[in-house]
Amino acid sequence: MGEQQPTPPRWDDLRDDARRDKRNMCKPQFGERVREWSDIRDDIYSRPSEDERGEPRGYDTSGMQRLRGLIVVQAAETEAVLGRILRKVDPQAKPGKKMAGGLLKEIYEKLPGPDKIAWLSHVRQIVRAQWWRNLAVHHTVETGYTWADHATGGGEWVPVVTAMDGELCTERELRGDLALQQTSTVLAIEMLHGLSCTNHSPYEDCPDWWE
Ligand SMILES: [Zn+2]
């Protein structure tokens, strides 16, 4: 007779435990930054370097990671407005569970023909912002390095650019993506307003168009 094996918990119990557990109040071991997994791997399971240069690592990509975060959160602001637009276009609609892409598709499909034409440029630009948001989210940031020889001999690894799945991307480009997201929120608010207030006057209060 073998020993009785303990029964592993069911997945739902694990999830309930996670919800009940106290929030982790530890300090982040790497500081307030994102460390690339390959960087951590090299720390834990470091391989002997092939030459005396060693492996390039340790470059702080926090600036880029911060921008990625801002892009996501600004896109969520746009999404909140899209939910309101959908309810305006179709009071029966349930925007709750939809992702931004699905929301905008449903809005566009439910807009009457003339409104589709009137808001085409807005919709196009919001779609474009969503596309760049998804790129910034789903792709991993990898830091590229180049070896720079010192005139006095020796040299060092210098971080050059950060790539997201082959798509070359620097902080400058991510800043452009954030600009797109901010514009996208403005455009969505303009749509929400325009669908309720067709004859806007700066001298009168608009109806409660954002409700
Ligand atoms: Zn108005």
Boltz pocket constraint, residues with backbone or C-beta under 6 A from the ligand:
constraints:
  - pocket:
      binder: B
      contacts: [[A, 193], [A, 197], [A, 199], [A, 200], [A, 201], [A, 206], [A, 207]]
      max_distance: 6.0
